[in-house]
Amino acid sequence: MFKRVAGMAVAVLVLVSGAALAQDEYPKHAPETLPGVEPGMLTADYWIALQNNPDEVVMTPDQIREFNRRVREKRVDLGQKFGKANPLEREFVITEIKGPVMNPLMPLELPATVPGDSLRVRLHSNVEWLYSRDFVDGRNATWSDTMKKDLVAEMNIGSVPDMITRRYGIVVSHTLVRHYPTDVPGYSNAKWEMDMFQATGLMVGNPVAVLHTSVNGDYLYIESPISRGWVKASDIAFGSLREISKLTGDDKFLMVTSHREPVYTDRNFTVFDRYVYMSGTLPLARERKDAWEVKLPVRRPDGTVGTVKGYLRPDADVHVGYLPYTKRNVLTQIFKLIDQPYGWADQDNKRDCSGTQRIVLRCFGIITGRHPSFILSASDHQTFIDRDWTTEEKTEKVAALEPVITLAGNSGHIVMLLGKARNGKLYFIHQAGWGYKDESGENLTVNRVSVNATDHSWYSINSPGVYTTFRP
């Protein structure tokens, strides 16, 4: 008996030692204030104080509606810039066939029917992509051919009719749009949790058009304002075009203006129902002294839409209608997300670089496409940067641009230009899923919404290829 226990102790010692060794190899978090950043710079108030007129309305609601209309119809010029490839080109070539769209859709205004071939083309394209490379599942093992075959079968392509009749629905719970009808991840590799099967996230209250159903019926293929793809059927409630239009088009709505807010089904806030995330909206029933009362869309047992009373605390971070589009409000919103962790394509109910900027814009009613290239193409006020310019030339060019309402980046990343700080340096704020090496050569992980100086290697002035200002 003693020998057995001793042997077990040795084994435990080896395991503990191995765990300690592995722990030493883990990457470390970057400091709260990155190099060149002062603690005060992590607050909205610091940057608001630097604006000449932070309360000027940049675009009125009518101008925003016109802006959105133009974005829905816009055709983007992807011609060369400075004799080089357009920095936004890549996403336009590879992305839209998979699901995310440049020109936001109006699902409830689409034709009642659509040829089945158009859906088959998209589904077959995703099948080809599935077999074109390796993906890693949640066990850190590659997807086998058998797993891929089963997933393709679940897509139910053979049952797509020659003419599809659109069904209409509403998102009843914050949901994730997937390229395939599964919640099993398809990570890019075994090192990074970047789920390539993930397309985007959708807010509660988003309208959708439903085109197709998976074999098991647990996933629906939908068209949403920013992406096509598969969502869990339990997150969608069906209704007539009139019913869904009434719920999603209610002019009197409550919008969440924090990272997320809990919603309850009782006025004592003891029965939690769901979270609504920043820029998510719900029809407002009435404002009480002790609560905000909203109409909560629900999915009945038969899949149809219904509503129940929902309640948010009276001090919830919410706003009736969209926020006025001012620099003060833009800065206030983006800094509410400081330190929020990174999530590729909104996976795990987090946000990536474009998801972060997109939902801040949505707080003002500005609707853009899903990816950096799409967001940076939305406005006509673009300034392209020649990568062969010197750092000084780039800095001088960018310093002349309007801060806060100018976003910057390329096909793979997007940031907000905070502008010049009191120390004379330029700064960005953004969400990024990587880190940098410190002076000793140690890898430090950022992976959160952060402020960084443009003279720092994490994301420097030499990185963005285009700056886009969101003005009329």
Secondary structure as GFF3:
##gff-version 3
##sequence-region A 1 472
A	DSSP	alpha_helix	2	25	.	.	.	ID=ss1
A	DSSP	beta_strand	28	29	.	.	.	ID=ss2
A	DSSP	three_ten_helix	39	42	.	.	.	ID=ss3
A	DSSP	alpha_helix	44	48	.	.	.	ID=ss4
A	DSSP	alpha_helix	61	73	.	.	.	ID=ss5
A	DSSP	alpha_helix	89	94	.	.	.	ID=ss6
A	DSSP	three_ten_helix	107	109	.	.	.	ID=ss7
A	DSSP	beta_strand	113	115	.	.	.	ID=ss8
A	DSSP	alpha_helix	116	131	.	.	.	ID=ss9
A	DSSP	alpha_helix	145	154	.	.	.	ID=ss10
A	DSSP	three_ten_helix	157	159	.	.	.	ID=ss11
A	DSSP	beta_strand	163	165	.	.	.	ID=ss12
A	DSSP	beta_strand	167	171	.	.	.	ID=ss13
A	DSSP	beta_strand	175	178	.	.	.	ID=ss14
A	DSSP	beta_strand	198	202	.	.	.	ID=ss15
A	DSSP	beta_strand	207	213	.	.	.	ID=ss16
A	DSSP	beta_strand	219	223	.	.	.	ID=ss17
A	DSSP	beta_strand	228	232	.	.	.	ID=ss18
A	DSSP	three_ten_helix	233	235	.	.	.	ID=ss19
A	DSSP	beta_strand	236	239	.	.	.	ID=ss20
A	DSSP	alpha_helix	241	248	.	.	.	ID=ss21
A	DSSP	beta_strand	253	256	.	.	.	ID=ss22
A	DSSP	beta_strand	260	264	.	.	.	ID=ss23
A	DSSP	beta_strand	272	277	.	.	.	ID=ss24
A	DSSP	beta_strand	281	287	.	.	.	ID=ss25
A	DSSP	beta_strand	292	299	.	.	.	ID=ss26
A	DSSP	beta_strand	305	312	.	.	.	ID=ss27
A	DSSP	beta_strand	318	320	.	.	.	ID=ss28
A	DSSP	alpha_helix	327	335	.	.	.	ID=ss29
A	DSSP	three_ten_helix	344	349	.	.	.	ID=ss30
A	DSSP	alpha_helix	353	362	.	.	.	ID=ss31
A	DSSP	alpha_helix	372	376	.	.	.	ID=ss32
A	DSSP	beta_strand	381	384	.	.	.	ID=ss33
A	DSSP	alpha_helix	391	399	.	.	.	ID=ss34
A	DSSP	beta_strand	406	409	.	.	.	ID=ss35
A	DSSP	beta_strand	414	420	.	.	.	ID=ss36
A	DSSP	beta_strand	426	432	.	.	.	ID=ss37
A	DSSP	beta_strand	435	437	.	.	.	ID=ss38
A	DSSP	beta_strand	443	445	.	.	.	ID=ss39
A	DSSP	beta_strand	448	453	.	.	.	ID=ss40
A	DSSP	beta_strand	466	469	.	.	.	ID=ss41
###
